[in-house]
Amino acid sequence: MNKKFIVILIILALALIAYNVTLLNFENLLEGDSAIALIGIVASLCAIVLLLIFITSKKIQEKSKIN
């Protein structure tokens, strides 16, 4: 994968987090649309973590090819 593509995916995940935060009802977090928004936030955070792990693994792979 291209690094620019990964950065675009991370930005999209951050945009999804921002959108889902606007849907939250802080008085009833686990009811209705707030529960769905929480699931979306957690899923986006997981995607960001996985993409950062992927970037790190690519850097390690590049360093091991040089030696």
C-alpha atoms as a printed R data frame, in Angstrom:
   type eleno elety resid chain resno       x      y      z
1  ATOM     1    CA   MET     A     1   0.000  0.000  0.000
2  ATOM     2    CA   ASN     A     2   1.097  3.512 -0.702
3  ATOM     3    CA   LYS     A     3   1.830  5.712  2.308
4  ATOM     4    CA   LYS     A     4  -0.396  8.486  0.939
5  ATOM     5    CA   PHE     A     5  -3.316  6.061  0.737
6  ATOM     6    CA   ILE     A     6  -2.807  5.022  4.361
7  ATOM     7    CA   VAL     A     7  -2.733  8.658  5.465
8  ATOM     8    CA   ILE     A     8  -5.985  9.277  3.575
9  ATOM     9    CA   LEU     A     9  -7.569  6.297  5.342
10 ATOM    10    CA   ILE     A    10  -6.453  7.642  8.731
11 ATOM    11    CA   ILE     A    11  -7.931 11.055  7.912
12 ATOM    12    CA   LEU     A    12 -11.212  9.421  6.870
13 ATOM    13    CA   ALA     A    13 -11.298  7.469 10.139
14 ATOM    14    CA   LEU     A    14 -10.735 10.706 12.078
15 ATOM    15    CA   ALA     A    15 -13.565 12.333 10.120
16 ATOM    16    CA   LEU     A    16 -15.851  9.415 11.020
17 ATOM    17    CA   ILE     A    17 -14.929  9.832 14.675
18 ATOM    18    CA   ALA     A    18 -15.759 13.544 14.495
19 ATOM    19    CA   TYR     A    19 -19.111 12.803 12.851
20 ATOM    20    CA   ASN     A    20 -20.010 10.111 15.377
21 ATOM    21    CA   VAL     A    21 -19.175 12.408 18.288
22 ATOM    22    CA   THR     A    22 -21.850 14.791 17.027
23 ATOM    23    CA   LEU     A    23 -24.401 11.961 17.205
24 ATOM    24    CA   LEU     A    24 -23.691 11.158 20.853
25 ATOM    25    CA   ASN     A    25 -26.280 11.916 23.496
26 ATOM    26    CA   PHE     A    26 -24.184 12.248 26.645
27 ATOM    27    CA   GLU     A    27 -27.180 11.729 28.926
28 ATOM    28    CA   ASN     A    28 -27.957  8.289 27.436
29 ATOM    29    CA   LEU     A    29 -24.765  6.955 25.891
30 ATOM    30    CA   LEU     A    30 -25.904  3.362 25.522
31 ATOM    31    CA   GLU     A    31 -29.340  3.960 24.001
32 ATOM    32    CA   GLY     A    32 -30.433  4.421 20.399
33 ATOM    33    CA   ASP     A    33 -28.193  6.357 18.036
34 ATOM    34    CA   SER     A    34 -25.643  6.998 20.777
35 ATOM    35    CA   ALA     A    35 -24.845  3.298 21.031
36 ATOM    36    CA   ILE     A    36 -24.356  3.090 17.266
37 ATOM    37    CA   ALA     A    37 -22.160  6.193 17.374
38 ATOM    38    CA   LEU     A    38 -20.029  4.650 20.145
39 ATOM    39    CA   ILE     A    39 -19.576  1.505 18.076
40 ATOM    40    CA   GLY     A    40 -18.533  3.668 15.114
41 ATOM    41    CA   ILE     A    41 -16.019  5.564 17.232
42 ATOM    42    CA   VAL     A    42 -14.485  2.358 18.578
43 ATOM    43    CA   ALA     A    43 -14.340  0.831 15.090
44 ATOM    44    CA   SER     A    44 -12.625  3.931 13.703
45 ATOM    45    CA   LEU     A    45 -10.099  3.908 16.528
46 ATOM    46    CA   CYS     A    46  -9.372  0.233 15.820
47 ATOM    47    CA   ALA     A    47  -8.848  1.032 12.136
48 ATOM    48    CA   ILE     A    48  -6.399  3.817 13.018
49 ATOM    49    CA   VAL     A    49  -4.439  1.516 15.337
50 ATOM    50    CA   LEU     A    50  -4.273 -1.198 12.676
51 ATOM    51    CA   LEU     A    51  -3.059  1.277 10.056
52 ATOM    52    CA   LEU     A    52  -0.369  2.590 12.403
53 ATOM    53    CA   ILE     A    53   0.761 -0.979 13.087
54 ATOM    54    CA   PHE     A    54   0.874 -1.567  9.338
55 ATOM    55    CA   ILE     A    55   3.044  1.537  8.819
56 ATOM    56    CA   THR     A    56   5.398  0.376 11.571
57 ATOM    57    CA   SER     A    57   5.669 -3.108 10.096
58 ATOM    58    CA   LYS     A    58   6.476 -1.642  6.663
59 ATOM    59    CA   LYS     A    59   9.277  0.439  8.211
60 ATOM    60    CA   ILE     A    60  10.709 -2.651  9.919
61 ATOM    61    CA   GLN     A    61  10.466 -4.588  6.660
62 ATOM    62    CA   GLU     A    62  12.350 -1.854  4.785
63 ATOM    63    CA   LYS     A    63  15.113 -1.788  7.412
64 ATOM    64    CA   SER     A    64  15.525 -5.564  7.281
65 ATOM    65    CA   LYS     A    65  15.855 -5.492  3.467
66 ATOM    66    CA   ILE     A    66  18.693 -2.964  3.650
67 ATOM    67    CA   ASN     A    67  20.855 -5.190  5.881
